[in-house]
Amino acid sequence: MSVPLTLGAFIAHMSGADFFGLVVSVLLIGYLFYALIRGEKL
């Protein structure tokens, strides 16, 4: 039974702390990528 889990099933099996950590990590990486692309205006 090597059926890949769908995204919904994957999230359903996560604990609340894991989901919170995942959301914070994605937001932080998104912000850092935005800051890298935007650059500093001199």
N, C-alpha and C positions, 0 to 999 in steps of 0.2 A: 504494500500500500504506500507507494511513493507519490501520492497525489499532492501537488503543491497547495498550500493553504492560500485562500483568498485573503485580501487585505482585511475584510471584515472579520473573518475568523481569527486572523492573527491578532487584531486589536482586542477581540473578545476574550482571548486567553491571556492578555497582559494584566498585571496588577495596576492599581491606580498610581502607585509611585513610579512604575516603569513608564506608564503613559505620560505622566507629568514630566519626567526627565527627558523623554523623547521630544515632547513639544518644546520644552525650553531649549534643548540642543538644536533643534531645527530653526527656531527663531534666532538663536545666537549666531549660528552659521550663516543664516540669511542676512543678518545685520552686518556681520564681518565682510561677507562677499559684497554687499552694497557699498560699504565704506571703502573697500579695495577698488571697486570699479569707479566710484564717484571721484575719488582722489581729493586732494586738498587744493582749494582755490587760493592762490597767492596773489 
